């Protein structure tokens, strides 16, 4: 009889989205996250139910046949990537199969499944990274990077990270060496004492413009003039356009601002997507794979078809990227987004791109959508990871447009929401996946829904 905290061995027979490995032990289903089909793993029992055991991975006893060597020296220790030891071709197959299985079990009827599109860049594709300050072991030297795999407090310095380019790595190393030399403490999540919290680096892939944002507590006054000079001396492939210092005294381990000051340059960078320019500030949401965004939004445009003289809603619009990409081929586009800063950026970006048929509204979709008087022909939905709020979904469907395009970064949320559209008289016409996140289990899905006659 298996007991809690007992160490077990199990062979992973299948993996459900996103990375939930499933095996069997004594006729019980065993769930072990961060595993690959075909692995034999050692795991510690966390929960035991009547027909199911949940366990935490300890080590891989035998590798799966598709596993090879990872390019990144931090793989296996860093919690950032989970598939880097698998060929990219096999990564795409895994994601495609998982999404197809998930959607086929969602009772949404027959649809045209168009497979998965790969990221243009397999490595060095990210335009934003949030690095954390800490240490890899208690009392060890200051580290700057990502959380250790399966750990909450330990931070791995990722000076060799392969999903960002050399400029990110050089900035990380320069800042880490500076604070090690100055012996500045990091913010301890247990005691809430210390200074250094996060480093956020953004780089526009098309223009090369970069922005660095140092996030600290207010427990010590920092003179960062020397650090900025050190950063300006780096031989970057891109260009550092601004250095920001954000104060965050909140207890949660998230990047947020109580106060942000521009210590050098400007507080934004400019990226280009499908020929349009977008200003991205320190806290703006923007797709983290710029070249992948070109492909994702091209899929959206393709699904939309002919939008001449049509009114479009872009709900959960962020900085208005989809709205503005659709605006040149539509009569009018209305976007709604809860983050006020994102809406301000969307309005500004529309001016930069000379688009006068875009309207952006700040507020909760659930509340603001009922205030719209226009009758939309197409509604584009790109909600947060948790999908459309249950109280908002029926209000949105009640607009009864000819078509919906639902862009989802979490297929489980999509599989939950699509049956509601089907119940309300819509047919899922086609679905295509777009891999925006190589070497991770995440994937975007684009769905076209058409109103039944």
C-alpha positions as CSV (number, residue, x, y, z in Angstrom):
1,X,0.0,0.0,0.0
2,X,1.6,3.3,-1.2
3,X,1.9,6.0,1.5
4,X,2.4,9.7,1.4
5,X,6.1,10.7,1.0
6,X,7.0,7.2,-0.2
7,X,9.4,7.1,-3.1
8,X,8.1,5.2,-6.1
9,X,9.3,4.3,-9.6
10,X,7.0,4.6,-12.6
11,X,7.1,4.5,-16.4
12,X,5.4,7.5,-18.1
13,X,3.0,6.1,-20.6
14,X,1.5,9.4,-21.8
15,X,1.7,13.2,-21.2
16,X,-1.3,15.4,-20.9
17,X,-1.1,19.2,-21.6
18,X,0.9,21.0,-20.5
19,X,3.5,18.5,-19.0
20,X,1.5,16.2,-16.8
21,X,3.1,12.7,-17.1
22,X,0.8,9.7,-16.5
23,X,1.9,6.2,-15.5
24,X,0.4,3.3,-13.6
25,X,1.2,1.7,-10.3
26,X,-0.9,-1.1,-8.6
27,X,-3.7,-0.3,-11.1
28,X,-3.7,3.3,-9.9
29,X,-3.1,6.3,-12.2
30,X,0.1,8.1,-11.2
31,X,0.6,11.8,-12.2
32,X,4.1,13.2,-12.3
33,X,4.7,16.7,-13.7
34,X,7.7,17.8,-15.9
35,X,8.1,14.3,-17.4
36,X,8.3,12.9,-21.0
37,X,6.5,9.9,-22.5
38,X,8.8,6.9,-22.2
39,X,10.8,8.0,-19.2
40,X,11.2,5.8,-16.1
41,X,11.2,8.2,-13.2
42,X,11.6,8.2,-9.4
43,X,9.0,10.3,-7.6
44,X,7.8,11.1,-4.1
45,X,4.1,10.6,-3.4
46,X,2.4,13.9,-2.6
47,X,-1.3,13.0,-2.6
48,X,-3.0,9.6,-2.6
49,X,-6.6,9.3,-3.6
50,X,-8.8,6.3,-4.4
51,X,-7.7,5.7,-8.0
52,X,-5.0,8.3,-8.4
53,X,-1.6,9.2,-7.0
54,X,0.1,12.6,-7.4
55,X,3.9,12.6,-7.0
56,X,6.8,15.0,-7.4
57,X,9.6,14.1,-9.7
58,X,12.9,13.3,-8.0
59,X,15.0,12.0,-10.9
60,X,14.8,10.4,-14.3
61,X,16.0,6.8,-13.9
62,X,15.8,6.0,-17.6
63,X,15.6,8.5,-20.5
64,X,12.9,8.4,-23.2
65,X,14.1,7.3,-26.6
66,X,13.5,10.8,-28.1
67,X,15.8,12.5,-25.5
68,X,19.2,13.9,-26.5
69,X,21.6,16.5,-25.2
70,X,20.4,20.1,-24.5
71,X,22.3,23.1,-25.9
72,X,21.9,25.1,-22.7
73,X,24.4,24.4,-19.9
74,X,21.7,25.2,-17.3
75,X,19.1,22.7,-18.6
76,X,17.9,20.4,-16.0
77,X,18.7,22.8,-13.1
78,X,16.9,25.9,-14.4
79,X,13.1,25.6,-14.4
80,X,12.7,27.7,-17.5
81,X,12.8,25.1,-20.2
82,X,11.5,21.5,-20.1
83,X,11.8,20.2,-23.7
84,X,15.3,21.5,-24.8
85,X,16.7,17.9,-24.8
86,X,14.1,16.9,-27.4
87,X,14.5,17.8,-31.1
88,X,12.3,20.7,-32.2
89,X,10.5,18.5,-34.6
90,X,9.5,16.2,-31.8
91,X,8.5,19.1,-29.5
92,X,6.0,20.3,-32.2
93,X,4.6,16.7,-32.5
94,X,4.1,16.5,-28.7
95,X,2.3,19.8,-28.6
96,X,0.2,19.1,-31.6
97,X,-0.9,15.7,-30.3
98,X,-1.7,17.1,-26.8
99,X,-3.8,19.9,-28.2
100,X,-5.7,17.6,-30.6
101,X,-6.4,15.1,-27.8
102,X,-7.6,17.9,-25.5
103,X,-9.9,19.4,-28.1
104,X,-11.3,16.1,-29.4
105,X,-12.5,15.3,-25.9
106,X,-14.2,18.7,-25.5
107,X,-17.3,17.8,-27.5
108,X,-17.0,20.6,-30.0
109,X,-18.0,18.6,-33.1
110,X,-16.0,18.1,-36.3
111,X,-13.5,20.8,-37.3
112,X,-10.6,21.3,-39.7
113,X,-7.4,20.8,-37.6
114,X,-4.6,22.6,-39.4
115,X,-1.7,21.3,-37.3
116,X,1.0,23.4,-35.8
117,X,3.3,26.2,-37.1
118,X,6.8,26.3,-35.7
119,X,8.6,29.4,-34.3
120,X,10.8,31.1,-36.9
121,X,13.6,31.0,-34.3
122,X,14.1,27.8,-32.3
123,X,16.7,29.6,-30.0
124,X,17.2,33.2,-28.9
125,X,13.6,34.0,-29.7
126,X,12.4,35.9,-26.5
127,X,12.1,39.6,-26.5
128,X,11.5,39.8,-22.8
129,X,13.0,38.1,-19.7
130,X,12.2,38.6,-16.0
131,X,15.3,37.5,-14.0
132,X,15.2,37.1,-10.2
133,X,18.0,37.9,-7.6
134,X,18.7,35.3,-4.9
135,X,21.1,32.5,-4.2
136,X,21.4,28.9,-5.3
137,X,22.1,27.8,-1.7
138,X,21.6,29.5,1.6
139,X,24.5,31.8,2.3
140,X,25.9,31.3,-1.2
141,X,27.0,34.1,-3.6
142,X,24.5,36.4,-5.1
143,X,22.8,34.9,-8.2
144,X,20.6,36.4,-10.9
145,X,18.5,34.3,-13.2
146,X,15.7,31.8,-13.0
147,X,14.2,29.7,-10.3
148,X,15.8,26.3,-9.8
149,X,13.6,23.5,-11.2
150,X,11.0,22.5,-8.7
151,X,12.2,25.0,-6.1
152,X,10.7,28.3,-4.8
153,X,13.6,30.1,-3.2
154,X,16.8,28.9,-5.1
155,X,17.9,31.0,-8.0
156,X,20.1,29.7,-10.8
157,X,22.4,32.3,-12.6
158,X,21.6,31.7,-16.3
159,X,24.6,33.4,-17.9
160,X,24.4,30.8,-20.8
161,X,20.6,31.0,-21.4
162,X,19.8,30.0,-25.0
163,X,16.3,31.3,-25.4
164,X,17.5,34.9,-25.3
165,X,20.4,36.4,-27.3
166,X,23.9,37.5,-26.3
167,X,22.8,41.0,-25.4
168,X,20.5,39.7,-22.6
169,X,23.3,37.5,-21.3
170,X,25.9,40.3,-21.3
171,X,23.5,42.7,-19.4
172,X,22.8,40.0,-16.9
173,X,26.4,39.2,-16.2
174,X,27.4,42.9,-16.0
175,X,24.6,43.7,-13.4
176,X,25.3,40.6,-11.4
177,X,29.1,41.3,-11.2
178,X,28.4,44.9,-10.2
179,X,26.1,44.0,-7.3
180,X,28.4,41.2,-6.1
181,X,31.3,43.7,-6.0
182,X,29.2,46.2,-4.1
183,X,27.9,43.5,-1.8
184,X,24.2,44.6,-2.1
185,X,21.8,42.1,-0.5
186,X,18.9,40.4,-2.3
187,X,15.3,40.6,-1.1
188,X,14.5,37.5,1.0
189,X,11.0,36.2,0.3
190,X,10.8,34.7,3.8
191,X,12.0,37.6,5.9
192,X,11.1,40.4,3.5
193,X,14.5,42.0,4.2
194,X,17.0,43.0,1.5
195,X,17.2,45.1,-1.7
196,X,17.6,43.4,-5.1
197,X,14.4,41.8,-6.4
198,X,14.2,41.5,-10.2
199,X,15.8,42.5,-13.5
200,X,13.5,42.9,-16.5
201,X,15.2,43.1,-19.9
202,X,13.3,43.8,-23.2
203,X,14.6,43.8,-26.7
204,X,12.8,44.6,-29.9
205,X,13.9,41.9,-32.3
206,X,13.3,44.0,-35.5
207,X,14.8,47.3,-34.3
208,X,17.4,46.1,-31.7
209,X,16.2,48.6,-29.1
210,X,16.6,47.5,-25.5
211,X,15.2,48.5,-22.1
212,X,16.5,47.3,-18.7
213,X,14.4,47.7,-15.6
214,X,16.0,47.1,-12.1
215,X,13.4,46.2,-9.5
216,X,14.4,46.7,-5.8
217,X,12.9,47.3,-2.4
218,X,13.2,50.8,-0.8
219,X,15.3,49.4,2.1
220,X,18.5,51.0,0.8
221,X,19.3,54.0,-1.3
222,X,21.3,53.0,-4.5
223,X,23.5,55.2,-6.6
224,X,23.4,53.5,-10.0
225,X,25.5,55.9,-12.0
226,X,28.5,53.6,-12.2
227,X,26.3,50.6,-13.1
228,X,24.7,52.6,-16.0
229,X,28.2,53.5,-17.3
230,X,29.2,49.8,-17.2
231,X,26.1,48.9,-19.2
232,X,26.8,51.6,-21.8
233,X,30.3,50.2,-22.2
234,X,29.0,46.8,-23.2
235,X,29.5,46.0,-26.9
236,X,25.9,45.2,-27.6
237,X,24.5,44.0,-30.9
238,X,21.4,46.1,-30.2
239,X,21.2,49.5,-28.5
240,X,20.3,50.2,-24.8
241,X,17.6,52.9,-25.1
242,X,16.8,53.2,-21.5
243,X,17.6,52.1,-17.9
244,X,14.8,52.2,-15.3
245,X,14.7,51.8,-11.5
246,X,11.5,50.4,-10.1
247,X,10.7,50.4,-6.3
248,X,8.5,47.5,-5.2
249,X,7.8,46.9,-1.5
250,X,5.0,44.5,-2.1
251,X,5.3,41.1,-0.4
252,X,4.3,39.0,-3.5
253,X,7.1,37.7,-5.7
254,X,5.9,39.5,-8.8
255,X,7.2,42.4,-10.8
256,X,5.1,45.5,-10.0
257,X,5.8,49.2,-9.5
258,X,5.2,51.4,-6.5
259,X,7.5,54.0,-8.2
260,X,9.5,53.9,-11.4
261,X,12.2,56.3,-12.4
262,X,14.0,56.7,-15.7
263,X,17.7,56.9,-14.8
264,X,19.0,56.8,-18.4
265,X,17.4,57.4,-21.8
266,X,13.7,56.6,-22.3
267,X,11.1,54.3,-20.8
268,X,10.1,52.5,-24.0
269,X,11.3,50.6,-27.0
270,X,9.8,50.3,-30.5
271,X,9.1,47.0,-32.1
272,X,7.7,46.2,-35.6
273,X,5.0,43.6,-36.3
274,X,3.7,43.0,-39.9
275,X,4.9,46.5,-41.0
276,X,3.4,48.4,-38.0
277,X,5.3,50.0,-35.2
278,X,4.5,49.5,-31.5
279,X,5.9,51.4,-28.5
280,X,6.5,48.9,-25.7
281,X,6.9,50.3,-22.1
282,X,8.4,48.5,-19.1
283,X,5.1,47.0,-18.0
284,X,3.3,46.6,-21.3
285,X,2.0,43.2,-22.3
286,X,3.5,42.2,-25.7
287,X,4.0,38.8,-27.3
288,X,7.4,37.5,-26.1
289,X,8.3,36.1,-29.5
290,X,8.2,38.9,-32.0
291,X,8.9,36.8,-35.1
292,X,6.4,34.3,-33.9
293,X,3.8,37.1,-33.4
294,X,4.2,37.9,-37.1
295,X,3.1,34.4,-37.9
296,X,0.4,34.2,-35.2
297,X,-1.3,37.5,-36.4
298,X,-1.0,36.4,-40.0
299,X,-3.1,33.3,-39.0
300,X,-5.6,35.6,-37.4
301,X,-5.8,37.7,-40.6
302,X,-6.1,34.6,-42.7
303,X,-9.0,33.2,-40.5
304,X,-10.8,36.6,-40.6
305,X,-10.9,36.6,-44.5
306,X,-12.4,39.6,-46.2
307,X,-13.2,42.2,-43.6
308,X,-13.9,45.2,-45.9
309,X,-16.7,47.4,-44.5
310,X,-16.9,45.3,-41.3
311,X,-16.9,46.2,-37.7
312,X,-14.5,44.3,-35.5
313,X,-14.2,44.0,-31.7
314,X,-10.8,43.1,-30.2
315,X,-11.5,42.0,-26.6
316,X,-8.6,41.6,-24.1
317,X,-6.7,43.7,-26.7
318,X,-3.6,44.5,-24.6
319,X,-1.6,47.2,-26.4
320,X,-3.9,46.8,-29.4
321,X,-1.6,44.8,-31.7
322,X,-4.3,42.6,-33.2
323,X,-6.7,45.5,-33.5
324,X,-4.2,47.6,-35.4
325,X,-3.1,44.7,-37.7
326,X,-6.8,44.3,-38.6
327,X,-7.6,48.0,-38.9
328,X,-6.3,48.6,-42.4
329,X,-8.7,46.0,-43.8
330,X,-11.8,46.8,-41.7
331,X,-14.3,49.7,-41.4
332,X,-13.8,50.1,-37.6
333,X,-12.1,48.2,-34.7
334,X,-13.0,48.6,-31.1
335,X,-10.6,47.2,-28.4
336,X,-11.2,46.7,-24.7
337,X,-8.4,46.1,-22.2
338,X,-8.4,46.2,-18.3
339,X,-4.9,47.5,-18.0
340,X,-5.1,51.3,-18.4
341,X,-1.4,51.7,-19.3
342,X,-1.9,49.2,-22.2
343,X,-4.8,51.2,-23.5
344,X,-2.8,54.4,-23.4
345,X,-0.1,52.6,-25.4
346,X,-2.7,51.3,-27.9
347,X,-4.0,54.8,-28.5
348,X,-0.5,56.1,-29.0
349,X,0.5,53.3,-31.3
350,X,-2.6,53.8,-33.5
351,X,-1.5,57.4,-33.9
352,X,2.0,56.3,-34.8
353,X,0.6,54.0,-37.4
354,X,-1.8,56.6,-38.8
355,X,-4.9,54.5,-38.0
356,X,-8.0,56.6,-37.4
357,X,-10.5,53.8,-37.3
358,X,-9.4,52.3,-34.0
359,X,-11.1,53.0,-30.6
360,X,-9.7,51.6,-27.4
361,X,-11.6,51.4,-24.1
362,X,-10.1,50.9,-20.6
363,X,-12.0,48.5,-18.4
364,X,-13.1,45.0,-17.6
365,X,-14.4,43.2,-20.7
366,X,-17.3,41.8,-18.6
367,X,-18.5,45.3,-17.7
368,X,-17.5,47.4,-20.8
369,X,-18.7,45.0,-23.5
370,X,-22.4,45.7,-22.6
371,X,-21.8,49.4,-23.1
372,X,-21.0,49.0,-26.8
373,X,-23.7,50.1,-29.2
374,X,-22.1,48.9,-32.4
375,X,-23.1,45.6,-34.0
376,X,-19.8,43.6,-34.7
377,X,-19.4,41.4,-37.7
378,X,-16.3,39.7,-36.1
379,X,-15.2,39.5,-32.5
380,X,-11.5,38.6,-31.8
381,X,-10.8,37.2,-28.4
382,X,-7.3,37.0,-26.9
383,X,-8.0,36.5,-23.2
384,X,-5.5,35.8,-20.3
385,X,-4.3,32.3,-19.6
386,X,-7.4,31.5,-17.6
387,X,-9.7,32.1,-20.6
388,X,-12.9,34.1,-20.8
389,X,-14.5,35.0,-17.4
390,X,-17.7,32.8,-17.0
391,X,-19.8,35.9,-16.4
392,X,-18.5,37.6,-19.6
393,X,-18.7,34.8,-22.1
394,X,-22.5,34.8,-22.6
395,X,-22.6,38.6,-22.8
396,X,-19.9,38.4,-25.6
397,X,-21.8,35.6,-27.5
398,X,-25.0,37.6,-27.3
399,X,-23.6,40.1,-29.8
400,X,-24.1,37.3,-32.3
401,X,-21.5,38.2,-34.8
402,X,-21.0,36.2,-38.0
403,X,-17.6,34.9,-36.7
404,X,-15.4,34.7,-33.6
405,X,-11.7,34.2,-33.7
406,X,-10.4,32.9,-30.3
407,X,-6.7,33.2,-29.7
408,X,-5.7,31.1,-26.7
409,X,-2.3,30.7,-24.9
410,X,-3.7,27.9,-22.7
411,X,-5.4,25.0,-24.6
412,X,-7.2,23.7,-21.5
413,X,-9.0,27.1,-21.1
414,X,-9.9,27.0,-24.8
415,X,-11.3,23.4,-24.5
416,X,-13.4,24.6,-21.6
417,X,-14.8,27.7,-23.4
418,X,-15.4,26.4,-27.0
419,X,-18.3,24.1,-26.0
420,X,-20.2,27.1,-24.7
421,X,-20.0,28.8,-28.1
422,X,-21.2,25.5,-29.7
423,X,-24.2,25.3,-27.3
424,X,-25.0,28.9,-28.3
425,X,-25.2,28.2,-32.0
426,X,-21.6,28.4,-33.3
427,X,-19.6,25.9,-35.2
428,X,-15.8,25.4,-34.6
429,X,-14.7,25.7,-38.2
430,X,-10.9,25.4,-38.0
431,X,-8.1,25.4,-35.4
432,X,-4.4,26.0,-35.9
433,X,-1.6,25.9,-33.3
434,X,1.3,28.4,-33.3
435,X,4.4,27.6,-31.2
436,X,5.5,30.8,-29.6
437,X,7.5,29.1,-26.9
438,X,10.1,26.6,-28.1
439,X,11.5,24.3,-25.4
440,X,8.6,24.9,-23.1
441,X,5.2,23.0,-22.9
442,X,3.2,26.1,-23.8
443,X,1.6,26.7,-27.2
444,X,-0.9,29.2,-28.7
445,X,-4.1,28.1,-30.5
446,X,-6.1,30.1,-33.0
447,X,-9.7,29.0,-33.5
448,X,-12.4,30.2,-36.0
449,X,-16.0,29.9,-35.0
450,X,-18.8,30.6,-37.5
451,X,-22.5,31.2,-36.6
452,X,-24.8,28.5,-37.7
453,X,-27.6,29.6,-40.0
